[in-house]
């Protein structure tokens, strides 16, 4: 599962990822997930002007889902309340 920085770096600055991280994300046999919370956090940071993306967020997610099979994980109330 990619965190916010890993997803942004993968799309915009892959050289910031470690070699191990880059290889793990790019291996076709690996399942790569992005939590919907990551998308939400990026939207908040964009709205606050704390980050800039080279591509629109929706386009970035769509490209990764289609090209690399990235999967979006939803978050439920049950997830949020689990300890």
N, C-alpha and C positions, 0 to 999 in steps of 0.2 A: 504494500500500500504506500502510495506516494504522499508525503506531506506537502504543504503549500510550497515551500522553497524548492523541493525536488521537482515538482510539476513545472513551476515557473522556469527553473534552470534548464530542465529538459527541453522546454519549448524555445527559450530565448537565449540561454547561455550555457549550453551543455558542457563547456570546458570547466564550469564551476563544480560539476559533479565529480566525485571520485571515480577512478577507473572501475572499481567494483560496482558502484551504483549504476554507472552508465551501462556496463555490460549486463547487469541484472535486468534493467529496464528494457534494453534492446533485444534480449534473447526471446525469440518467437515462442519458445516453449514455456516461458514464464507468464503467469497471469498477472497483469498490472491493474491495480485498483486505485480509484480516486474517491475519497469520501465526499459526499455532498457538502460536508462541512468545509472542506478545502475550497470548493467553488464559492461557498458563501464568504469565507474569509478573504479570498481574492477580491470578490465584489466589494466588500467593505473597505479593503485597502485601496482599491481603485477609486472609490468614492471619496476617500479621505486624502487622496493624492499621495499616498505613501509608497505606491509602486506604479510603474508603467509597464505595459506589455507591448511587445512588438506587433502582436496580432490581437484582434478582439477576443475576449475570453470565450464566448460562445463558439467562435470559429476554431479556436485552439482545442477545445474539448471535442468538438465534432471531428476535427482532423485526426486526433489521437484515437478516438473510438473507432473510426473507419480504417485508418492506416495501420494502427498498431494493436487494435483490440482492447484498448483500455476500457475498463468497466467502472461504472459509477455505483458506489455503495450508498444506499439510502440510510438515513438515521431515523430510528423510531423512538418513541418515548421510553420504551423498554431498554433500548441501548443507552440512552442518556441516564437512566436510573440505575443501571447495573454498576455494582461496586467491584 
